[in-house]
Amino acid sequence: MRVRIEKMGINGEGIGYINKKPVFVPGALVEEEVDIEVVQQFKTYAIGKMKRVAVFSKHRVKPKCYVQGRCQACSLMIADADAQLEYKRDLLKQSLIKYAQINPRLIEPMVGGEQSFGYRNQCKLPIVKNKETGVLESGMYIPNSNYFLPIEHCIIHEPGIENMRKQIMKVLNTYKLRTYDYHQKRGIRTLIIRGFEGAFQVTLVTGEDKLPESMIEELMALPGMVSLWQSIHTIKKTPDIFGKKMILLGGESRLPFVFDGLKLQVSPRSFFQLNTEQAKKLYHTILEMVKGPKDLIVEAYSGIGAISLYLKDQAKEIIGIESIKDAVVNAAQNANMNQADNVRFICADAGEKLTYIAKKRKLDMVIVDPPRTGLDDVMLECLIRSKVKEIIYVSCNPATLGKNLDVLCNYYKVERIVPIDMFPNTQHVECIVKLVRV
């Protein structure tokens, strides 16, 4: 069956229509005609498997990664860079029109970057033992399956991350560590590496294992190793990669780095943007939107405090709210390192604490950078009741952004929408929206 692809889906798949029913076709691009086999039928849509491209898009390119089609993490690597930016902007436009009836003319051009490869400053990869060779391998599970795909080399990771990963895997195999056993609650589960400018923080997520001291010494001797942790994680079904128990095996407890003039430190469980160079553009855009000076800015979901500290000269007082204790400790230390006496951080639920602050203080601006699930009802209600003058919403999920804007736009006017390509070759879109109270 032949289908013409009309638009892109939120997971980077092409969407065509059969008898007005949308058919999602992984690996297809807009304006292509593809021969497909319908493999799943649902009430409102179908999923097709592409057998052949009959008419190629002028934007199709050969992917640089040899496992791109199987890994599925970089669904847009088959398109040239300019087309990727347009596809992503269109995905954002579709979501904002669908959920919030936003005027698409408000969406500015996508802010692209210079690096399409080698940009990711962190990797989180499960470890599985090859049944044939007995060798531990790091890789990925193919989406919606239990099939493990070993990744010999990932061209999205920064080269230093990849070099460190290969060296660590060599050491782990030398000591013949076993992969995780859910019944015995022992073995290695996941390898996490974060790196900035040749300095690395590594976390081995394991069961209730006592790791060999000699192995720890070998890992600490690797060039660039600054911080080595073990995370004990024995819960079977959970989206959390880290366990609750963290053990410092060697080196510094935090990874120091300099970000656009800011001195920062980050602990393993704390969040920081995965694309360092594009993060600078994101922060600069937020700075432009603030248009200080303000009396009081509150940042919800503040993480290690980087955004708040980046804006330290834009307000008399800045308060960051974050629910992860490790991140709040990081943030307080980061404020001290940057002599930001007007910036402080609180460990609390963002919505609940902001509600409390709003009852006591007048808020000039609130900055929110929520997880992919978006703002919850408590936070939305607080923003509306607080009558805060301006909101800057940093989103990594167009769908939840659209749903949240549908509520907020009853009280606020959208002034700017700036999409930023934080994750080239993937379908993911980062977006900054400025709202002003009407």
Secondary structure, DSSP 8 states (H G I E B T S, - for coil): -EEE--EE-TTS-EEEEETTEEEEETT--TT-EEEEEEEEE-SS-EEEEEEEEEE--TTB---SSTTHHHH-S-TTTTB-HHHHHHHHHHHHHHHHHHHH---GGGB---B--S-SSS-B-EEEEEEEE-TTT--EEEEEE-TTS--EEE-S--SSB-HHHHHHHHHHHHHHHHTT--B-BTTTTBSEEEEEEEEETTEEEEEEEESS----HHHHHHHHTSTTEEEEEEEE---SS-S-SS-SEEEEEEE-SSEEEEETTEEEEE-TTS---SBHHHHHHHHHHHHHHH-S-EEEEEEES-TTSHHHHHTGGGEEEEEEEES-HHHHHHHHHHHHHTT-TTEEEEES-HHHHHHHHHHHS--SEEEE---TT---HHHHHHHHHHT-SEEEEEES-HHHHHHHHHHHTTTEEEEEEEEE-SSTTSS--EEEEEEEE-
